Amino acid sequence: MKNEFIPVTGNTQELQFRPSPSQKWFTAAMNRDENATHKKQMASSMDPQGMYILGPDGKNYGFTNDHYPEDIQKFINTCLAKYKADPPKPVTITAEELNSSFSKQPPKGAAVVRVYARIWPLPEHCWGLNHGVGRDFLWLYPEELMYLATVKADANGVVKMPAALSQRLLRFHLLDDVRGTPDMWRPSEIRKHAFNARLIADANGERTIKFYGKFDLKTGSGGRGFVGTIQGEIGVKGNSELAHFKAYADGKAWGRGTYTPFPPDGKYGLHIGFVDAHDEASQVVPPEAVSTANNDMDYHNPFVSGDRFRGGVTKRPKKQTARK
């Protein structure tokens, strides 16, 4: 893989729908594939996910959506032979193409946090993908960081969490994404929730806020849910720069999602960790909810009309009824 190929990974949502030179190149190359499995997959779901071996000129040497190592090795060898028999034509990549963005970037001044999910303890005899690790990114927007840097505490040090941040955690990150792309929670599926926060340090231009929350997330039928607690610590320096973010959520989850089939039977332990990220990948890979929607409108303001919680998150208003 390192000597004969240039390994590349990309999000199909962006390479398929977000206009960019990369999207134009990939779509043209993908459409040249004559593989019967690829044609059937596109006809049934319009989903191009899988492994492609492509030349820089867009020549398509093969496609597979297999996962078994032996099959992948055969596929690579077959495509490499095709490549050597019919090499691609030289191409020139312009500076504009190199500098173009192919994914939704975090807004200027935003901070990025890595999110990890694991099932533990892992029940016996459960499907293989339950052994994996779910990965995502959380965005904190500039106005939220500024709020955390300037919010006034009461005599007991109590402060209110940014409302949108609390809702974002609940809807888009307290999820089981271990086996694939999860279904995001709708506002009506946030059955109960309460967040408390306290200013525990404020000196030398840096302050630290500790928070704790309880949540009860459940679909209308009750067939999928996650009930537990979250606690964390946010450090902000200056007016709006994230110094650190660390949090941990755990509880009992159950049920399958549209693209997360075969969960462990019954209720199982789900653990989610959060830690601030500063590497290059975190700046070019958007949160799953942003990538899936191809915009961050709902992610940035995760409310619906009549369901806005300004200046902190409390229990949902009694008058509001959950939608079926």
Secondary structure, DSSP 8 states (H G I E B T S, - for coil): -TTT-------HHHHHHS-SHHHHHHHHHHTT---HHHHHHHHHH----SEEEE-TT--EEEEE----HHHHHHHHHHHHHHHHHS--------HHHHH---S----TT-EEEEEEEEE-S--TT--GGGGS-EEEEEEE-HHHHHHHHH----TT-EE---HHHHHHIIIIISS--SSS------GGGEEEEEEEEEEEEEETTEEEEEEEEEEEEE-TTSSSEEEEEEEEEEEEETTTEEEEEEEEEEEEEE--BTTB----SS-EEEEEEEEEE-SHHHHHS--HHHHHHTSSHHHHS---TT---TTS--S--TT-----
